[in-house]
Amino acid sequence: MLDDYSLPEHSASLPLQNKLALITGASGGIGRATSLALARKGCSIAVHYHSSKDKAEALVSELSKINGITAMAFQADLSNYDNVRKLHAEVIRHMGHPDILFNNSGTTNSVIGPNGNIEDVSIEEFESTWKTNTGSSYLTSLNGLYPGTGGVIGPHYASSKSAMHGMLHWIAMRYAKDGVTCNAVAPALIIETSMMANPPDHLRDRIPVGRFGRPHEIASVVEMLVTNSYMTNKVCTDPRDFFGDFFAAVFH
Ligand SMILES: NC(=O)c1ccc[n+]([C@@H]2O[C@H](COP(=O)([O-])OP(=O)(O)OC[C@H]3O[C@@H](n4cnc5c(N)ncnc54)[C@H](OP(=O)(O)O)[C@@H]3O)[C@@H](O)[C@H]2O)c1
């Protein structure tokens, strides 16, 4: 809760020392960069991963070198709701209740692009994408108490991400009075990630700054969101808002 923070006078910045952040998909590019950024401000990190055990363990050992914080890895396939519940319970059991929840994990599944054929995405794939990207975020938010359009991937990914916008707006409005801030980041296109390891060159031309983004540039936006004491119910998108698509929710 916001009241738990003692804000220095004239500062809108919430201290992260002795806080705990659960970061889903911390084994990926943006999750890793955000874990390191928050840990450097004194925040302990529950590092979630799905299949990239080596990356998660390497991150935990890197985080453990930072003074005054703790980090542990937790495995879960978030397309399975029982696993989402188990992840939450395990984090609480080993590290305590998270103060910050970054619903960052996500999957594209098939990439058919704007010119693909709709029948190339089966209903099974559509539903499984939605469960991983949206349903699991709903459940983690329910458990703790927490978005874009995804247009360059396909209809399954796009709908799974845009649904997060509606969820964000409701949660932010409902829980603001309880001291919970809830905001989203909808970045694009971020390289040094598994899902955007090699984006085609022509996509660069659609990005206002004329280059692809890097994970630490998104981590710094998330850091701003989790340390700002006032802003809520906002989606930080890329400037032209045509790719945006995932969300970070923060509750204090
Ligand atoms: N890169 C971009 O340009 C871009 C643009 C817009 C939005 N985003 C969003 O940014 C977020 C972070 O992605 P990223 O860019 O850092 O890509 P990434 O490097 O591919 O990371 C994706 C993360 O999601 C996890 N994940 C995938 N499927 C999962 C499942 N079934 N259960 C649990 N976790 C699962 C992966 O875990 P494992 O590796 O351990 O399997 C990995 O940690 C995602 O929500 C993505 O949709 C990215």
PDBQT file of the ligand as one rigid body, heavy atoms in Angstrom, charges set to zero:
ROOT
HETATM    1  N1  LIG A 301      10.319  -7.928 -27.833  1.00  0.00    +0.000 N 
HETATM    2  C1  LIG A 301       9.374  -7.099 -28.288  1.00  0.00    +0.000 C 
HETATM    3  O1  LIG A 301       9.557  -6.377 -29.293  1.00  0.00    +0.000 OA
HETATM    4  C2  LIG A 301       8.047  -7.008 -27.602  1.00  0.00    +0.000 A 
HETATM    5  C3  LIG A 301       7.114  -6.123 -28.126  1.00  0.00    +0.000 A 
HETATM    6  C4  LIG A 301       5.897  -5.991 -27.506  1.00  0.00    +0.000 A 
HETATM    7  C5  LIG A 301       5.617  -6.735 -26.370  1.00  0.00    +0.000 A 
HETATM    8  N2  LIG A 301       6.520  -7.590 -25.889  1.00  0.00    +0.000 N 
HETATM    9  C6  LIG A 301       6.140  -8.341 -24.697  1.00  0.00    +0.000 C 
HETATM   10  O2  LIG A 301       7.192  -8.222 -23.740  1.00  0.00    +0.000 OA
HETATM   11  C7  LIG A 301       7.104  -9.314 -22.819  1.00  0.00    +0.000 C 
HETATM   12  C8  LIG A 301       8.523  -9.843 -22.579  1.00  0.00    +0.000 C 
HETATM   13  O3  LIG A 301       8.988 -10.471 -23.786  1.00  0.00    +0.000 OA
HETATM   14  P1  LIG A 301      10.474 -10.306 -24.331  1.00  0.00    +0.000 P 
HETATM   15  O4  LIG A 301      10.425  -9.292 -25.383  1.00  0.00    +0.000 OA
HETATM   16  O5  LIG A 301      11.427 -10.152 -23.218  1.00  0.00    +0.000 OA
HETATM   17  O6  LIG A 301      10.624 -11.703 -25.084  1.00  0.00    +0.000 OA
HETATM   18  P2  LIG A 301      11.371 -13.066 -24.689  1.00  0.00    +0.000 P 
HETATM   19  O7  LIG A 301      12.817 -12.815 -24.522  1.00  0.00    +0.000 OA
HETATM   20  O8  LIG A 301      10.915 -14.026 -25.714  1.00  0.00    +0.000 OA
HETATM   21  O9  LIG A 301      10.757 -13.453 -23.258  1.00  0.00    +0.000 OA
HETATM   22  C9  LIG A 301       9.503 -14.100 -23.142  1.00  0.00    +0.000 C 
HETATM   23  C10 LIG A 301       9.363 -14.616 -21.716  1.00  0.00    +0.000 C 
HETATM   24  O10 LIG A 301       8.054 -15.204 -21.557  1.00  0.00    +0.000 OA
HETATM   25  C11 LIG A 301       8.233 -16.501 -20.988  1.00  0.00    +0.000 C 
HETATM   26  N3  LIG A 301       7.185 -17.419 -21.455  1.00  0.00    +0.000 N 
HETATM   27  C12 LIG A 301       6.880 -17.775 -22.730  1.00  0.00    +0.000 A 
HETATM   28  N4  LIG A 301       5.919 -18.723 -22.740  1.00  0.00    +0.000 NA
HETATM   29  C13 LIG A 301       5.609 -18.971 -21.445  1.00  0.00    +0.000 A 
HETATM   30  C14 LIG A 301       4.717 -19.861 -20.786  1.00  0.00    +0.000 A 
HETATM   31  N5  LIG A 301       3.915 -20.723 -21.457  1.00  0.00    +0.000 N 
HETATM   32  N6  LIG A 301       4.683 -19.850 -19.438  1.00  0.00    +0.000 NA
HETATM   33  C15 LIG A 301       5.456 -19.024 -18.734  1.00  0.00    +0.000 A 
HETATM   34  N7  LIG A 301       6.337 -18.150 -19.288  1.00  0.00    +0.000 NA
HETATM   35  C16 LIG A 301       6.413 -18.139 -20.625  1.00  0.00    +0.000 A 
HETATM   36  C17 LIG A 301       9.601 -16.990 -21.451  1.00  0.00    +0.000 C 
HETATM   37  O11 LIG A 301      10.073 -17.978 -20.540  1.00  0.00    +0.000 OA
HETATM   38  P3  LIG A 301      11.178 -19.100 -20.950  1.00  0.00    +0.000 P 
HETATM   39  O12 LIG A 301      12.177 -18.445 -21.867  1.00  0.00    +0.000 OA
HETATM   40  O13 LIG A 301      11.771 -19.480 -19.629  1.00  0.00    +0.000 OA
HETATM   41  O14 LIG A 301      10.438 -20.225 -21.602  1.00  0.00    +0.000 OA
HETATM   42  C18 LIG A 301      10.413 -15.688 -21.391  1.00  0.00    +0.000 C 
HETATM   43  O15 LIG A 301      10.895 -15.477 -20.086  1.00  0.00    +0.000 OA
HETATM   44  C19 LIG A 301       6.112 -10.320 -23.450  1.00  0.00    +0.000 C 
HETATM   45  O16 LIG A 301       4.858 -10.225 -22.799  1.00  0.00    +0.000 OA
HETATM   46  C20 LIG A 301       5.983  -9.837 -24.876  1.00  0.00    +0.000 C 
HETATM   47  O17 LIG A 301       4.751 -10.211 -25.452  1.00  0.00    +0.000 OA
HETATM   48  C21 LIG A 301       7.729  -7.744 -26.472  1.00  0.00    +0.000 A 
ENDROOT
TORSDOF 0
